[in-house]
Amino acid sequence: MQDHLKFLATVEEEELIVNSFRAYNFRLDFSKRNPDYLKLIPQVGGVYFIAGRNSKLLKAYVGKTNCLQRRITDYHRSFQVHCPND
């Protein structure tokens, strides 16, 4: 088997992976401290993707958490020790 092909999923594996996830879409507004939508974010673990535009620069971030609601709430704090460049 060619090395680059060993990481490809079969159709069955891909379907299993896709069906194992649930997508949530939220429009985040980091200019607000405690927006109402934070209560709508489920308290479940998962992988999250945040993308935003600042002037002409597009920033993207992917992370993993045990609680989406808590993690997104953390991003609304004015100072984050773990993200000094944000």
C-alpha positions, 0 to 999 in steps of 0.5 A: 500500500502506498504510504499516502493512502494508509490514512484514507478512510473507507466509505464505511469508515467515513460514514461512521465518523460523520455520524458520530459527530453533531454540529452546532453553529453559533455566531459569537460576539467577543465584544460582549462580556456575557451574551445571552447565547452562552446559555444555548451552548451545550455542556458537552465535550467536543472539538470546536472551530472558531474563525474570525476576520480582523481587518484583512486578516482571517484567524482560525482556531481549532480546539478540544474541550470537555465542556463547550459552554465553559470553553466558549465562555472562557473566550469572553473573558478580557484576559486569558492566561493561555492565549496572551496573543488573542 
